[in-house]
């Protein structure tokens, strides 16, 4: 067997040699936080990142940014929903996330850096044997979270006394393009929205720029919204 041929077979076995780093699974913290706080999960040794959602006028609609330790813990996380004028900034301190401005204890952690409890709302998160958050329980609601074999978030189901909201995501079959996905939202089994996202990727198979199309089916006729997501990612 020729040396070049053997090398080629080894590369296939190792999932692409140089590209193998792009196929690292999503960590329990990254997957769980993205599922809970609604941003795109990232793979690999991420040091800091930002995700900016721009509407069809080029205006910022939402922005998420964070810094992570080498162990993959979120040291800081900022979420700004410009359209709805809401947001929060968290900073890690021992086994709590604090409000970055008031230093009030906001989120209790389990282990080194996984979600455990939101005391002010009476919400408790539960994890599976692999450390992924699989449910959140409050006084009048329960959320169940789903992931695939790589830890990619597949959506969640939120139920309370009156309603059930389901978000079901289907990622691309191409493992290098996991953030190319479609998603359907249902309220009490009635369609709310359809989402389609396509992205350009870096060497870690993380999205650099994405095009997001949301079809709002809660109104008649349905309304189509177009967004762009610009990501910045620095690695260790």
VOPAGU-2260 file (C-alpha; in pm, 1 decimal, decimal comma):
REM VOPAGU-2260
SITE   aa  ch    i         X         Y         Z
SITE  UNK   A    0       0,0       0,0       0,0
SITE  UNK   A    1     135,7     339,8     -90,8
SITE  UNK   A    2     226,4     570,3     197,1
SITE  UNK   A    3       0,8     845,1      63,5
SITE  UNK   A    4    -296,5     609,2      50,3
SITE  UNK   A    5    -237,2     490,2     406,4
SITE  UNK   A    6    -216,4     849,8     523,7
SITE  UNK   A    7    -543,8     926,3     349,8
SITE  UNK   A    8    -718,3     636,4     522,1
SITE  UNK   A    9    -583,5     750,0     860,0
SITE  UNK   A   10    -713,2    1100,4     797,1
SITE  UNK   A   11   -1060,6     966,8     725,0
SITE  UNK   A   12   -1048,7     755,2    1041,2
SITE  UNK   A   13    -952,5    1060,0    1243,9
SITE  UNK   A   14   -1240,1    1264,7    1096,3
SITE  UNK   A   15   -1035,9    1488,2     878,2
SITE  UNK   A   16    -701,5    1535,6    1056,5
SITE  UNK   A   17    -673,0    1916,0    1050,1
SITE  UNK   A   18   -1049,0    1951,0    1075,5
SITE  UNK   A   19   -1084,3    1712,8    1369,4
SITE  UNK   A   20   -1074,0    2002,6    1616,1
SITE  UNK   A   21   -1393,6    2129,3    1458,8
SITE  UNK   A   22   -1583,3    1819,1    1567,3
SITE  UNK   A   23   -1540,9    1860,5    1942,9
SITE  UNK   A   24   -1870,5    1796,4    2120,4
SITE  UNK   A   25   -2055,6    2076,2    2297,1
SITE  UNK   A   26   -1979,3    2094,4    2669,1
SITE  UNK   A   27   -2265,5    2056,4    2920,1
SITE  UNK   A   28   -2221,9    2419,1    3028,7
SITE  UNK   A   29   -2217,8    2564,6    2675,9
SITE  UNK   A   30   -2513,3    2352,7    2563,1
SITE  UNK   A   31   -2719,5    2417,9    2876,0
SITE  UNK   A   32   -2656,0    2793,5    2887,7
SITE  UNK   A   33   -2736,5    2833,9    2518,3
SITE  UNK   A   34   -3056,6    2634,9    2563,8
SITE  UNK   A   35   -3160,8    2840,3    2865,6
SITE  UNK   A   36   -3053,0    3185,6    2746,3
SITE  UNK   A   37   -3128,6    3146,1    2375,5
SITE  UNK   A   38   -2801,0    3185,7    2188,2
SITE  UNK   A   39   -2606,0    2965,8    1945,5
SITE  UNK   A   40   -2377,4    2713,9    2122,4
SITE  UNK   A   41   -2006,3    2706,5    2038,3
SITE  UNK   A   42   -1744,4    2430,4    2037,7
SITE  UNK   A   43   -1379,0    2419,0    2129,1
SITE  UNK   A   44   -1155,8    2627,8    2359,7
SITE  UNK   A   45   -1358,9    2949,7    2342,4
SITE  UNK   A   46   -1204,7    3238,6    2538,6
SITE  UNK   A   47   -1463,3    3504,9    2462,5
SITE  UNK   A   48   -1739,5    3559,0    2210,7
SITE  UNK   A   49   -2020,5    3787,0    2098,9
SITE  UNK   A   50   -2330,1    3721,9    1890,8
SITE  UNK   A   51   -2511,9    4023,2    1745,4
SITE  UNK   A   52   -2853,5    3989,0    1583,4
SITE  UNK   A   53   -2927,7    4254,5    1319,8
SITE  UNK   A   54   -3274,0    4313,2    1172,6
SITE  UNK   A   55   -3339,9    4376,1     804,4
SITE  UNK   A   56   -3265,9    4747,2     859,2
SITE  UNK   A   57   -2922,0    4666,0     995,8
SITE  UNK   A   58   -3023,9    4765,0    1348,6
SITE  UNK   A   59   -2911,7    4567,0    1652,8
SITE  UNK   A   60   -3205,2    4362,5    1784,4
SITE  UNK   A   61   -3019,6    4145,6    2034,8
SITE  UNK   A   62   -2665,8    4093,2    2157,8
SITE  UNK   A   63   -2506,3    3818,3    2366,3
SITE  UNK   A   64   -2146,0    3818,9    2484,6
SITE  UNK   A   65   -1943,8    3614,9    2728,0
SITE  UNK   A   66   -1603,3    3513,9    2852,8
SITE  UNK   A   67   -1504,8    3160,7    2948,3
SITE  UNK   A   68   -1229,4    3001,7    3152,5
SITE  UNK   A   69    -998,6    2739,0    3002,0
SITE  UNK   A   70   -1213,2    2478,5    3179,5
SITE  UNK   A   71   -1519,5    2599,9    2987,5
SITE  UNK   A   72   -1697,1    2785,8    3269,3
SITE  UNK   A   73   -1874,3    3110,4    3187,7
SITE  UNK   A   74   -1684,2    3377,8    3382,1
SITE  UNK   A   75   -1917,4    3648,3    3249,3
SITE  UNK   A   76   -2235,1    3651,4    3040,6
SITE  UNK   A   77   -2424,0    3953,6    2909,0
SITE  UNK   A   78   -2762,2    3940,4    2737,0
SITE  UNK   A   79   -2924,4    4246,7    2581,8
SITE  UNK   A   80   -3262,7    4230,0    2407,4
SITE  UNK   A   81   -3270,0    4573,6    2247,1
SITE  UNK   A   82   -3612,5    4529,9    2088,0
SITE  UNK   A   83   -3775,9    4456,6    2423,9
SITE  UNK   A   84   -3542,6    4677,9    2631,5
SITE  UNK   A   85   -3441,2    4394,3    2864,2
SITE  UNK   A   86   -3111,4    4242,5    2962,3
SITE  UNK   A   87   -2876,5    4123,2    3232,1
SITE  UNK   A   88   -2505,7    4095,1    3302,8
SITE  UNK   A   89   -2369,4    3811,3    3515,4
SITE  UNK   A   90   -2026,5    3755,2    3667,9
SITE  UNK   A   91   -1901,8    3433,0    3826,3
SITE  UNK   A   92   -1812,9    3447,8    4196,0
SITE  UNK   A   93   -1747,4    3117,0    4375,2
SITE  UNK   A   94   -2070,6    2915,6    4344,2
SITE  UNK   A   95   -2291,6    3205,2    4233,2
SITE  UNK   A   96   -2348,4    3426,4    3935,1
SITE  UNK   A   97   -2378,3    3784,6    4057,6
SITE  UNK   A   98   -2544,8    4083,9    3897,1
SITE  UNK   A   99   -2244,2    4259,7    3742,8
SITE  UNK   A  100   -2364,8    4603,1    3860,7
SITE  UNK   A  101   -2526,4    4543,4    4200,7
SITE  UNK   A  102   -2326,8    4227,7    4290,7
SITE  UNK   A  103   -2654,0    4072,2    4406,4
SITE  UNK   A  104   -2649,3    3692,6    4407,6
SITE  UNK   A  105   -2863,9    3585,7    4111,2
SITE  UNK   A  106   -2797,4    3221,5    4019,8
SITE  UNK   A  107   -2676,3    2941,8    4245,2
SITE  UNK   A  108   -2444,9    2692,4    4077,5
SITE  UNK   A  109   -2384,7    2320,3    4107,1
SITE  UNK   A  110   -2041,9    2173,5    4054,2
SITE  UNK   A  111   -1794,8    2429,8    3923,7
SITE  UNK   A  112   -2015,7    2629,5    3692,2
SITE  UNK   A  113   -2347,0    2463,8    3602,2
SITE  UNK   A  114   -2693,1    2612,5    3663,0
SITE  UNK   A  115   -2862,2    2497,5    3984,5
SITE  UNK   A  116   -3116,3    2748,1    4114,6
SITE  UNK   A  117   -3266,5    3089,8    4048,1
SITE  UNK   A  118   -3376,2    3173,4    4404,0
SITE  UNK   A  119   -3570,5    3492,5    4325,0
SITE  UNK   A  120   -3804,0    3302,9    4089,3
SITE  UNK   A  121   -3809,2    2973,0    4278,1
SITE  UNK   A  122   -3662,9    2788,9    3977,2
SITE  UNK   A  123   -3448,0    2476,5    4019,3
SITE  UNK   A  124   -3247,4    2320,3    3735,0
SITE  UNK   A  125   -3177,3    1945,5    3722,4
SITE  UNK   A  126   -2896,0    1776,5    3531,2
SITE  UNK   A  127   -2844,4    1429,4    3387,2
SITE  UNK   A  128   -2550,0    1198,1    3456,9
SITE  UNK   A  129   -2341,4    1380,9    3194,4
SITE  UNK   A  130   -2394,8    1723,6    3351,7
SITE  UNK   A  131   -2643,8    1863,8    3097,2
SITE  UNK   A  132   -2939,0    2062,0    3227,7
SITE  UNK   A  133   -3243,2    1853,5    3135,3
SITE  UNK   A  134   -3520,2    2028,6    3328,2
SITE  UNK   A  135   -3614,9    2342,8    3516,0
SITE  UNK   A  136   -3897,4    2345,2    3768,1
SITE  UNK   A  137   -4071,4    2649,3    3913,9
SITE  UNK   A  138   -4382,9    2710,8    4118,7
SITE  UNK   A  139   -4619,5    2695,2    3822,1
SITE  UNK   A  140   -4406,4    2579,7    3531,0
SITE  UNK   A  141   -4169,8    2308,5    3411,8
SITE  UNK   A  142   -3920,2    2313,3    3126,6
SITE  UNK   A  143   -3766,7    2004,9    2966,3
SITE  UNK   A  144   -3453,0    2039,5    2750,5
SITE  UNK   A  145   -3328,6    1808,7    2476,3
SITE  UNK   A  146   -2986,1    1743,6    2318,5
SITE  UNK   A  147   -2840,2    1518,2    2051,2
SITE  UNK   A  148   -2546,1    1280,2    2095,4
SITE  UNK   A  149   -2295,3    1566,4    2046,7
SITE  UNK   A  150   -2464,7    1782,8    2307,4
SITE  UNK   A  151   -2630,1    2009,6    2050,3
SITE  UNK   A  152   -2951,4    2162,1    2195,1
SITE  UNK   A  153   -3258,0    2026,9    2016,7
SITE  UNK   A  154   -3507,1    2255,3    2187,7
SITE  UNK   A  155   -3727,5    2259,7    2493,4
SITE  UNK   A  156   -4085,0    2219,8    2610,1
SITE  UNK   A  157   -4231,6    2465,3    2860,8
SITE  UNK   A  158   -4556,1    2379,6    3038,6
SITE  UNK   A  159   -4769,3    2558,5    3294,4
SITE  UNK   A  160   -5127,4    2520,5    3411,0
SITE  UNK   A  161   -5275,5    2645,3    3084,7
SITE  UNK   A  162   -5020,8    2626,8    2804,3
SITE  UNK   A  163   -4749,8    2412,4    2649,6
SITE  UNK   A  164   -4484,9    2577,5    2435,0
SITE  UNK   A  165   -4261,4    2348,0    2228,3
SITE  UNK   A  166   -3948,7    2443,7    2038,0
SITE  UNK   A  167   -3813,5    2163,4    1818,5
SITE  UNK   A  168   -3485,4    2214,1    1633,9
SITE  UNK   A  169   -3335,7    1997,2    1361,2
SITE  UNK   A  170   -2966,6    2061,8    1284,1
SITE  UNK   A  171   -2795,1    1990,6     954,4
SITE  UNK   A  172   -2684,4    1632,5     897,6
SITE  UNK   A  173   -2338,5    1771,6     816,1
SITE  UNK   A  174   -2144,8    1759,6    1148,3
SITE  UNK   A  175   -1935,3    2058,1    1035,0
SITE  UNK   A  176   -2250,1    2272,8     991,2
SITE  UNK   A  177   -2445,3    2202,6    1308,0
SITE  UNK   A  178   -2577,7    2558,7    1330,2
SITE  UNK   A  179   -2750,9    2524,8     992,9
SITE  UNK   A  180   -3086,3    2427,6    1137,2
SITE  UNK   A  181   -3460,8    2449,3    1108,9
SITE  UNK   A  182   -3687,5    2492,2    1410,2
SITE  UNK   A  183   -4060,7    2488,3    1470,7
SITE  UNK   A  184   -4238,8    2651,7    1764,6
SITE  UNK   A  185   -4580,8    2525,8    1873,5
SITE  UNK   A  186   -4819,9    2666,6    2133,6
SITE  UNK   A  187   -5066,5    2400,8    2247,1
SITE  UNK   A  188   -4982,1    2214,2    1923,6
SITE  UNK   A  189   -5065,0    2519,0    1708,2
SITE  UNK   A  190   -4781,3    2658,3    1491,5
SITE  UNK   A  191   -4626,1    2981,7    1616,3
SITE  UNK   A  192   -4317,9    3015,3    1398,2
SITE  UNK   A  193   -4076,5    2844,8    1160,1
SITE  UNK   A  194   -3707,0    2928,4    1173,2
SITE  UNK   A  195   -3429,5    2857,3     922,5
SITE  UNK   A  196   -3063,6    2943,7     976,2
SITE  UNK   A  197   -2760,0    2904,2     748,3
SITE  UNK   A  198   -2404,0    3002,7     844,0
SITE  UNK   A  199   -2042,8    3041,2     739,8
SITE  UNK   A  200   -1802,1    2858,2     970,9
SITE  UNK   A  201   -1451,3    2881,1    1112,7
SITE  UNK   A  202   -1197,7    2599,0    1164,1
SITE  UNK   A  203   -1371,1    2485,8    1482,3
SITE  UNK   A  204   -1705,1    2446,8    1300,4
SITE  UNK   A  205   -1838,1    2749,3    1487,1
SITE  UNK   A  206   -2058,1    3003,8    1306,7
SITE  UNK   A  207   -1898,8    3329,8    1191,8
SITE  UNK   A  208   -2193,1    3488,1    1012,3
SITE  UNK   A  209   -2546,0    3351,8     982,8
SITE  UNK   A  210   -2862,7    3432,6     793,8
SITE  UNK   A  211   -3179,0    3379,0     997,5
SITE  UNK   A  212   -3531,7    3368,9     857,0
SITE  UNK   A  213   -3828,4    3362,3    1096,8
SITE  UNK   A  214   -4180,9    3308,3     968,1
SITE  UNK   A  215   -4432,9    3430,2    1224,7
SITE  UNK   A  216   -4739,8    3208,5    1190,3
SITE  UNK   A  217   -4921,3    3354,9    1491,3
SITE  UNK   A  218   -5066,9    3619,6    1259,2
SITE  UNK   A  219   -5262,1    3585,1     936,2
SITE  UNK   A  220   -5122,5    3616,2     681,4
SITE  UNK   A  221   -4788,9    3492,0     814,9
SITE  UNK   A  222   -4507,5    3747,3     829,1
SITE  UNK   A  223   -4147,9    3671,5     726,5
SITE  UNK   A  224   -3858,5    3838,9     910,8
SITE  UNK   A  225   -3494,7    3836,0     797,4
SITE  UNK   A  226   -3197,8    3872,5    1032,9
SITE  UNK   A  227   -2820,4    3853,3    1017,8
SITE  UNK   A  228   -2607,6    3722,7    1305,1
SITE  UNK   A  229   -2249,5    3846,5    1329,3
SITE  UNK   A  230   -2024,1    3647,1    1561,5
SITE  UNK   A  231   -1681,7    3720,8    1704,1
SITE  UNK   A  232   -1493,0    3435,9    1873,8
SITE  UNK   A  233   -1149,5    3429,5    2035,5
SITE  UNK   A  234    -988,3    3100,5    2138,1
SITE  UNK   A  235    -729,2    2986,3    2389,8
